[in-house]
């Protein structure tokens, strides 16, 4: 009888250990397949809500930031205009503007010659001579670009010759850049 009792207690202990291990495994699987996805979903939702709140906060501050940025941009723009007006008689700047204008209109400039500034009355004039070639429409756009540039100009002489290649011509342009000496 004692032997039977020992055997039953061993079996009961074995069942208890098996039941404990099975319960632990079941809890781990429950946590992995049920609790973890729920927590992950809640984390994603809270992160999304947090991002929306931050976006709304920045959206509320947007008018203040945009007016500050606009003031800075206006200040930079005014400084740029002042700098450009001061550099209008800077020879490299004039050369660069002429070549950029010729590239944008499709003309080919072969020579840009900038003369010495001449005081005339209350202003200053800088003579500029340009030689180049291009289609007649490109030459027209180039001359229009010079006349409508950000500095005052006066065309003194314009000569366009036919190169006998269809609608291609060579150009000789003599103009002056004018600026009032009052700044």
C-alpha positions as CSV (number, residue, x, y, z in Angstrom):
1,X,0.0,0.0,0.0
2,X,2.9,2.3,0.7
3,X,4.3,1.5,-2.6
4,X,1.0,2.4,-4.3
5,X,0.9,5.7,-2.4
6,X,4.4,6.6,-3.4
7,X,3.6,5.8,-7.0
8,X,0.4,7.9,-6.8
9,X,2.3,10.8,-5.2
10,X,5.0,10.6,-7.9
11,X,2.3,10.6,-10.6
12,X,0.5,13.6,-8.9
13,X,3.8,15.5,-8.6
14,X,4.6,14.7,-12.3
15,X,1.1,15.9,-13.2
16,X,1.6,19.1,-11.2
17,X,5.0,19.8,-12.9
18,X,3.5,19.1,-16.3
19,X,0.5,21.3,-15.6
20,X,2.8,24.1,-14.4
21,X,5.0,23.9,-17.5
22,X,2.0,23.8,-19.8
23,X,0.5,26.8,-18.0
24,X,3.7,28.8,-18.3
25,X,3.9,27.9,-22.0
26,X,0.3,28.8,-22.5
27,X,0.8,32.2,-20.8
28,X,3.9,32.9,-23.0
29,X,2.0,32.0,-26.1
30,X,-1.0,34.1,-25.0
31,X,1.2,37.1,-24.4
32,X,3.0,36.6,-27.7
33,X,0.0,36.2,-29.9
34,X,-2.6,38.3,-28.1
35,X,-1.0,40.9,-25.8
36,X,2.0,41.9,-27.9
37,X,-0.1,42.7,-31.0
38,X,-2.6,44.7,-28.9
39,X,0.3,46.7,-27.3
40,X,2.0,47.2,-30.7
41,X,-1.3,48.5,-32.2
42,X,-1.8,50.8,-29.2
43,X,1.8,52.1,-29.5
44,X,1.3,52.8,-33.2
45,X,-2.0,54.6,-32.5
46,X,-0.5,56.7,-29.8
47,X,2.5,57.6,-32.0
48,X,0.2,58.7,-34.8
49,X,-1.9,60.8,-32.4
50,X,1.3,62.4,-31.1
51,X,2.4,63.2,-34.6
52,X,-1.0,64.8,-35.3
53,X,-0.8,66.9,-32.2
54,X,2.7,68.1,-33.1
55,X,1.5,68.9,-36.6
56,X,-1.4,70.9,-35.2
57,X,0.9,72.8,-32.9
58,X,3.2,73.7,-35.7
59,X,0.2,74.6,-37.9
60,X,-1.0,77.0,-35.2
61,X,2.4,78.6,-35.2
62,X,2.6,78.7,-39.0
63,X,1.3,82.3,-39.4
64,X,3.9,83.6,-36.9
65,X,6.7,81.7,-38.6
66,X,5.7,82.6,-42.1
67,X,5.5,86.3,-41.2
68,X,9.0,86.1,-39.7
69,X,10.3,84.3,-42.7
70,X,8.6,86.8,-45.0
71,X,10.3,89.7,-43.2
72,X,13.7,88.0,-43.5
73,X,13.0,87.4,-47.2
74,X,12.0,91.0,-47.8
75,X,15.1,92.2,-46.0
76,X,17.3,89.9,-48.1
77,X,15.5,91.0,-51.3
78,X,16.1,94.7,-50.5
79,X,19.8,94.0,-49.7
80,X,20.1,92.1,-53.0
81,X,18.5,95.0,-54.9
82,X,20.9,97.4,-53.3
83,X,23.9,95.2,-54.1
84,X,22.8,94.7,-57.7
85,X,22.4,98.5,-58.1
86,X,25.8,99.1,-56.7
87,X,27.3,96.4,-58.9
88,X,25.6,97.5,-62.1
89,X,28.9,99.2,-63.2
90,X,31.0,96.3,-62.2
91,X,32.6,95.1,-65.5
92,X,32.5,91.3,-64.7
93,X,28.8,91.6,-63.6
94,X,27.9,93.3,-66.9
95,X,29.8,90.7,-68.9
96,X,28.1,87.9,-67.1
97,X,24.7,89.4,-67.6
98,X,25.3,89.9,-71.4
99,X,26.5,86.3,-71.8
100,X,23.6,84.9,-69.7
101,X,21.2,86.9,-71.8
102,X,22.7,85.7,-75.1
103,X,22.6,82.1,-73.9
104,X,18.9,82.4,-72.9
105,X,17.9,84.0,-76.2
106,X,19.9,81.7,-78.5
107,X,22.4,84.3,-79.7
108,X,26.2,83.7,-79.9
109,X,28.3,86.6,-78.6
110,X,31.8,86.7,-79.9
111,X,32.9,90.0,-78.3
112,X,31.8,92.2,-75.4
113,X,33.7,95.4,-74.9
114,X,33.0,97.7,-71.9
115,X,34.3,101.2,-72.0
116,X,35.2,103.6,-69.3
117,X,32.4,105.3,-67.3
118,X,31.7,108.8,-68.6
119,X,30.1,111.5,-66.4
120,X,27.3,113.2,-68.3
121,X,25.3,115.8,-66.4
122,X,23.9,114.3,-63.3
123,X,24.6,110.8,-64.3
124,X,27.1,108.3,-65.5
125,X,27.1,106.3,-68.7
126,X,29.1,103.2,-69.5
127,X,29.5,102.4,-73.2
128,X,29.1,98.7,-74.2
129,X,29.9,97.2,-77.6
130,X,28.7,93.7,-78.5
131,X,29.4,91.6,-81.6
132,X,27.7,88.3,-82.2
133,X,25.5,86.2,-84.4
134,X,22.2,84.4,-84.4
135,X,18.8,84.0,-86.0
136,X,16.9,87.2,-86.5
137,X,14.3,86.2,-83.9
138,X,17.1,85.5,-81.3
139,X,18.8,88.8,-82.1
140,X,15.4,90.5,-81.5
141,X,15.0,88.7,-78.2
142,X,18.5,89.7,-77.2
143,X,18.0,93.4,-77.9
144,X,14.6,93.3,-76.1
145,X,16.3,91.7,-73.1
146,X,18.9,94.5,-73.0
147,X,16.3,97.2,-73.3
148,X,14.2,95.6,-70.5
149,X,17.1,94.7,-68.2
150,X,17.2,95.9,-64.6
151,X,19.6,98.8,-65.5
152,X,18.7,101.7,-67.7
153,X,20.0,101.5,-71.2
154,X,20.1,103.5,-74.4
155,X,20.9,101.9,-77.7
156,X,23.2,104.2,-79.7
157,X,23.7,102.0,-82.8
158,X,22.5,98.7,-84.0
159,X,23.7,96.9,-87.2
160,X,22.5,93.6,-88.4
161,X,24.0,92.0,-91.5
162,X,22.7,89.0,-93.3
163,X,25.3,86.1,-93.3
164,X,23.7,84.6,-96.5
165,X,22.8,81.5,-94.5
166,X,19.0,81.8,-94.5
167,X,17.7,83.6,-91.4
168,X,21.1,84.0,-89.7
169,X,22.6,87.4,-89.2
170,X,25.6,89.0,-87.5
171,X,25.0,91.8,-85.0
172,X,26.9,94.9,-83.9
173,X,25.3,96.6,-81.0
174,X,26.5,99.8,-79.3
175,X,24.6,100.9,-76.2
176,X,25.2,102.6,-72.9
177,X,24.2,101.7,-69.4
178,X,23.0,104.8,-67.6
179,X,22.8,105.6,-63.9
180,X,22.0,108.7,-61.9
181,X,24.9,109.8,-59.8
182,X,22.4,110.4,-56.9
183,X,22.3,107.3,-54.7
